[in-house]
Amino acid sequence: MDNPFLERAVSGVRALAPYVPGKPVSELQRELGISDIIKLASNENPLGPGPRAREAAIRACGDLGRYPDSNGHVLKAALSRRLCIAEECITLGNGSNDVLDFIIRTFAGPGDEVVYSQYAFAVYALSTQAQGATACIAPARDYGHDLIAMRALVRPHTRLVFIANPNNPTGTLVDAAALEAFIADLPPQVICVLDEAYTEYLRDPPFPDTMRWLARFPNLILVRTFSKIHGLAALRVGYAASSPLIAQLLNRVRQPFNVNTPALVIAAAAVDDDAHVAASALCNMRGLTELRAGVSALGLDYIPSWGNFLTIDLGREAQPVNRALLERGVIIRPLLNYGLPNHVRVTAGLQPENARFLGTLAAVLGQAEAAVADTARAAG
């Protein structure tokens, strides 16, 4: 249907395609009338919140008639102690998506350029276009960031450079020494944003603590989330760590009360739950091992991942396979919107979930191969 308000929208929004999230379980239940469903589409922690967060949730809803603390002091104080940075360096967001969006709204507009990689997180492109800024996309190397190609795109009108490390949706990781050198080589007026939603999964070998880089690089912003290893995806809590001067500007754009009271209380409790973080990292390591072995047994390729998911090359168009999996109650993420029509992204789940996905995928691919063979015989 034609939209009579289309021409009234700002130019960056008129051509914008909305972000497509992973399909919720409830939506598939409504569509197909099935109840036995597993979801491995959205990189959620299969263990959910830890015990400290669950305990905090009981007391977090004591006074819902009051607005939240817009400054988020309790959570900022917990993060400050944990990360050894000043509270003035922290900007809170309604998930890391919110933070990424208001970074772009703060620093980029018409005539400005934003650099990011091919196959990078979709929000960079969406927010850049909505602001009317110009996207400068560096071709990927081995599905990951090519820092040399990205540095070549930095020009006088460049305002921001985004690097997701590990990258979503491909799971690739930039070498720490190369990344540090890249940031050091940027012009001081160009802000580098490291999107570190999956950084807590970097256990073997451990990645350098990039928080220590903030003192050396005043043009650096680190973005992290409680949605992944902390298992708080439903609460939508993320944050940026930066110089206080950048944080002052981000807080001018940040909406007041953008993080609700239960989210602030529960996230603050989760900050120091080291046992849950360690258990989640171990669960993820086991899950990835199961997925890699199962995918290899099916003769499929995958992109080595440093996150909590595996991106698999099906060797054929992914959409029909995805639809067949959905009909059998298995939700994964096809990557056509990322320019990867043959790939799917699968979250590392619990052992029964991983086994069900692999078994269902094997059955679907077997049926697909049988259909091709039947077609070939009929044509012959």
Secondary structure, DSSP 4 states (H G I P E B T S, - for coil): ---TTGGGS-HHHHTPPPP-PPPPHHHHHHHH-----EE-SS---TT-S-HHHHHHHHHTTS-TTS---TT-HHHHHHHHHHHTS-GGGEEEESSHHHHHHHHHHHH--TT-EEEEETT--HHHHHHHHHHTPEEEEEPPBTTB--HHHHHHT--TTEEEEEEESS-TTT-----HHHHHHHHHHS-TTSEEEEE-TTGGG-BTTBPP-GGGGTTT-TTEEEEEESSSTT--GGG--EEEE--HHHHHHHHHHSPTT-S-HHHHHHHHHHTT-HHHHHHHHHHHHHHHHHHHHHHHHTT-EEE--SSSEEEEE-SS-HHHHHHHHHHTTEE-EEEGGGTEEEEEEEE---HHHHHHHHHHHHHHHHHHHHHHHHHHHHH-
